Amino acid sequence: MSDTSVLDPVVLEAFLRDNDVEVAGDLHIDLISGGKSNLTFGVTDGVTKWVVRRPPTGGLTPSAHDMNREWAVTKGLQGTAVPVAATVAIDPDGSVFDAPCTIVEFVDGQVIRTRDDIEALDAAAVNANVSALIDTLAALHAVDYNAVGLGDFGRPDGFAARQVKLWARQWGIVKTRELPDIDRLIAALSDRVPTSARNGIVHGDFRIDNTIVAADDPGKVLAVVDWEMSTLGDTLTDAALMCTYRRPVFDKVVGFSAAWTSDRYPSADELASRYADAAGIDLGDWDFYLGLANLKLGVIAEGIAHRALAGAGDSENAKAAEVTGEFIAEGLRRVS
């Protein structure tokens, strides 16, 4: 079965009409992205364009493919200072499409994903892009989640402590060998969880390639995308993860030379300083948050390798485990 065949254009057209969406003609469907991530389709009737998202057809991890969560936060952020695609319709339980499915308006812009993408920009454009990304993240964290109907979106109190426990449990599931340093990192993080937090909406995966920017102006963010990991929690976990993604070894996790790891962008320390200024906050125990971010990425790298060794991914992905130790060592350095 091809990925596009899971989305029947006749069913989709009827669904759009049932949701009071005007359709000018027959629908044409193209796959934008697939694989293990949520399937993303571009749909057009020749006049209007939409984006349809649904979970992959196999190997589902419900928490990582939660379309209802993605829909709730995107809908809640309509009209705020955070740019998101306009929401159109949702099949929340899969009764129409055999899997939960969301439809939003198409955002016409560019995604800066690879090293080649960033090399096409001059220094002024790169700086403008950085400022826009940081301002967008700060705007997200400033949103009053109760005021936009997201008061029940998560449990912000105790979020950082639960994150340490979550990634400790995940390590036990995906580890491909013993790594004593990770136990030391988990213990150190557990001992210094901050006693207070600035709670807000957490994107959970914020970096350059999860945004769409204007094709003629990288300094204008048109939409933040990929919200399936979002929740309510300690917003500094979001900022620290954004900074940790800057480490060059992250290329081995994603499997290509990423734009965000390029030395064209500011250092992680400068990003943190600029975020603090934009958000108007103190970073508190910043080393804790960096330690936690490195733990998370180390476990994610190990998980990619674990799935590959189990035959559930490209054999080349087994190399991702090579950088697990580097993330854990950096995390320990931050909290020791």
Order of alpha helices (4+ residues) and beta strands (2+ residues): alpha-beta-beta-beta-alpha-beta-beta-alpha-alpha-alpha-alpha-beta-beta-beta-beta-alpha-alpha-alpha-alpha-alpha
